[in-house]
């Protein structure tokens, strides 16, 4: 029996090579090393970086979607008025790293 799971998600695919290059991996040898996760600590550092980047994007989205002229100062003012405890926890995880 062949069971196939499908997901009709509208997510943009992650370009892992581009992300690795942003972290300083340049040559094909370095990129291969990154892709194979040969260094446990560097691999977890990458996972944490991906998490922080995704979480920061998720946190900024409600502000950008509701304000006509978004700015860093405006976001920092907006964040102080948030009452959602889960939102504040996520903000602390990203901003105090």
C-alpha positions as CSV (number, residue, x, y, z in Angstrom):
1,X,0.0,0.0,0.0
2,X,1.4,3.3,-1.0
3,X,0.4,6.2,1.2
4,X,1.3,9.7,-0.1
5,X,0.9,12.7,2.0
6,X,0.4,16.0,0.3
7,X,0.3,19.5,1.5
8,X,-1.1,22.4,-0.4
9,X,0.9,25.0,1.4
10,X,1.7,28.3,-0.1
11,X,5.1,28.6,1.6
12,X,8.2,29.9,-0.2
13,X,10.9,27.2,-0.3
14,X,13.9,27.8,1.9
15,X,17.1,28.4,-0.1
16,X,19.6,26.6,2.2
17,X,22.6,27.4,0.0
18,X,21.8,31.1,0.2
19,X,21.4,30.9,4.0
20,X,24.7,29.0,4.4
21,X,26.4,31.7,2.3
22,X,25.0,34.4,4.6
23,X,26.6,32.5,7.5
24,X,30.0,32.6,5.8
25,X,30.2,29.3,3.9
26,X,31.5,30.2,0.4
27,X,33.3,27.4,-1.4
28,X,31.6,24.2,-2.6
29,X,33.6,22.3,-0.1
30,X,32.4,24.5,2.8
31,X,28.8,24.3,1.5
32,X,29.0,20.5,1.3
33,X,30.3,20.5,4.9
34,X,27.4,22.7,6.0
35,X,24.8,20.6,4.2
36,X,26.0,17.4,5.8
37,X,25.9,18.9,9.3
38,X,29.3,17.4,10.1
39,X,29.8,19.8,13.1
40,X,27.0,19.2,15.6
41,X,27.5,22.6,17.3
42,X,27.6,24.6,14.0
43,X,24.5,22.7,12.8
44,X,22.6,23.6,15.9
45,X,23.8,27.2,15.6
46,X,22.3,27.2,12.1
47,X,19.0,25.8,13.3
48,X,18.8,28.5,16.0
49,X,19.6,31.2,13.4
50,X,16.9,29.9,11.1
51,X,14.4,29.9,14.1
52,X,15.4,33.5,15.1
53,X,15.1,34.8,11.6
54,X,11.7,33.1,11.1
55,X,10.4,34.3,14.4
56,X,11.5,37.9,13.8
57,X,9.7,37.9,10.5
58,X,6.6,36.5,12.2
59,X,6.7,39.2,15.0
60,X,7.1,42.1,12.6
61,X,4.3,41.0,10.2
62,X,1.3,42.2,12.3
63,X,2.9,45.6,12.7
64,X,3.8,46.0,9.0
65,X,0.3,44.8,8.0
66,X,-1.5,47.4,10.1
67,X,0.7,50.5,9.8
68,X,0.8,52.6,6.6
69,X,4.4,53.8,7.1
70,X,6.3,51.2,9.2
71,X,9.6,52.2,10.9
72,X,11.9,50.7,13.5
73,X,11.0,53.3,16.0
74,X,7.3,52.8,15.3
75,X,7.7,49.1,15.8
76,X,9.5,49.5,19.1
77,X,6.7,51.8,20.3
78,X,4.1,49.4,19.0
79,X,5.7,46.4,20.8
80,X,5.4,48.2,24.2
81,X,1.6,48.3,23.8
82,X,1.2,44.6,23.1
83,X,-0.8,42.7,25.7
84,X,-0.6,39.1,24.3
85,X,1.8,37.2,26.6
86,X,2.8,34.7,23.9
87,X,3.7,37.5,21.6
88,X,5.8,39.1,24.3
89,X,7.5,35.8,25.1
90,X,8.4,35.3,21.4
91,X,9.7,38.9,21.2
92,X,12.0,38.3,24.2
93,X,13.3,35.1,22.7
94,X,14.3,36.9,19.5
95,X,15.5,40.3,20.9
96,X,17.5,39.2,23.9
97,X,19.7,36.7,22.1
